[in-house]
Amino acid sequence: MYTYDSSAAGSGQIEFLSFRLGGLEYGLDFRKVQELRSLQSLERFASSGEIVEGVAVSRGVIMPIVDMRAAFSQGARPLAPTDVIILQLSSCIMGMVVDGVTDVVKLSPAQISPLPVNSDAGEAGCGYLVGLGEVDGRRLILVDIDKLMSIKRNAARDPDGAQQAA
């Protein structure tokens, strides 16, 4: 379960950056966001269908760029000018390509519905999902971006490992 840091939520509300991906709207903890950019240049390298699209340089730091459309099996689209969320994760700095950034929303714990527990799904299946947030008639799928990227990185490194662990 997602825990809220009381020092970041003095008013009891948490800020989430909302973004669109494949017709759905998602939210991630705004404290993980380093900056928002438009994708302009990208050094591509062979990735044999993996989610890492290439690398980019931001403020002198070379970072991987992950195409979330490919990560969620929606098929990678040509990288036309699009939004990139630069994230400061616990393990690295990376960029995340999304269909578009919507806005920053504040949610109180009462506005976040936990997901039902499904013992068959397991932690790897949806352990990165925080819950559903509701604000102004919109529903946001809230994700723990550190957990999501950890799962995606491990799957990219060892695609058979996930099946062996099951």
N, C-alpha and C positions, 0 to 999 in steps of 0.2 A: 504494500500500500504506500502511496505517496505521502510523505510527511512534509508539513509546512514549517518553514523556518520562521519563528515568531519575530526575529529581528528584522526580517524582510517584509513582514506583514504587520506593521504596527497598527494599522487600522482594521486588521482582520481580513483584508483582501489581498489576493495574490495577482500579480500582473502576468498575463500570458500574451505572447505574440501569436496572432492568428494568421493562418496562411491557407491557401487553396491548393488542393492536390487531387486531380482526377474527379472533380465535381463535388468533393467533400471539403469541409472546413475543419482544420486541425488547430490545436493550440499547444505551445510549449512554453516552459518557464522562461520569462523574459530575462531573468538574471543570467541565463546561458548565452544570450545574444551579445556578441561583441560589436557587430555592425551589420547594416543592410546595404547591399550593393546590387548594381545591375551587372550581369555577367557580360563582360566585354571581350576578354582574351582568355584563352585556355590552352595550355600545352597538353595535347592529347598523347596518349600512349596506349598500346595494345592491352585490352583488358578482358578479352574473350567472353563478353557478355556479362561481366560483373558490374556492380553498381558504381564503381569508381570511374568517373567520366574523364578525369584528367587532374591536372594541378593548376593552381593559380597563385599569384603573389599578392599579398595584402600587407601593406606596411612593412615590407621587407621579409615577411614570413612566407615560405612556400608551404602550401597546404593542399591536401586532397580535396577534390570537389566530388560530392556524391549526388547523383541524380536520383532523387526520391521517386520519380515516376518509374524508373527501372526497379528500384528497391521494392516497390509495392506492386510489381508485375503489371504495370499499366503500359509497358512498352516505352522505351526511350524515344523522345521526340527530338527533332533537330534542335540544337542549342541556338535558337534565335535569341535576341535580347530578352532576358527573363530575370526574375529575382533570385538572388543568392543570399541566404542567411549565413553570416559568418558566426560560427559557434565557438565558444570557449568551453570545451568539455573537460571532464576531470582528467582525461588521458591525452588530449591533443586539441589543436585548433583545426577546424575544418569548415568547408563551405558546403551548403546544402541547397541544391537547385529545387525550386518549387514552382508551381504554376503562377503564383502571385501572393504577395504579402497583403493581408487585409488591414489589420490594425493592431493596436495594443488594447486589451480588455482587462478590466479588473473584476475578479470573481471572488465572492466570499465562499467559505466552505459550504454554506447552505445552497449555493448555486451549482455545486458539483455533485453529481450522482455517481456513486461508485458502480463499477461494473459487477454484474452477477458473477459469483465464483463458480467456475466450471472445472472440476477436478480432472476431466478428460483432456482439457486444453493444455494444461501444464504451464510452467513458467515461461518456457521458450516460445510458446504459441502467442501469448498476449500479455506477458509480464511487463511489457513496456507501456501498456495502456493505463492511464491514471483514472479516467472516468469520462463522463459526459458533462460538459459545462453548458449552461444556458444563460444567455444574455441578450436582451432586446429581441426575443423571439428567434434567436439563432441557436443552433446546437453546435458545439465544438467537441471534437474528439481530442481529448487531452492526452498527450504522450510525455513520457519521461525520456527525453532525448538521449541522455547518457545510456540508459538501458537499451534503447532501440539501436543506437549506433554500435554498442557492444555486441548485440545479437547479430547485426548485419555484418560487422567486421569478422566475427568468428565464422559465420556461414560462408563468407567470401574466401576465407583462408582455408577452410576444411569443409567443403560441401557434404562429404560423406560422414563427417564427425557427428553432425546433428542426428543422422539416422542411426549411427552406432550407439549413441548415448541413450536413445529411446528404448 
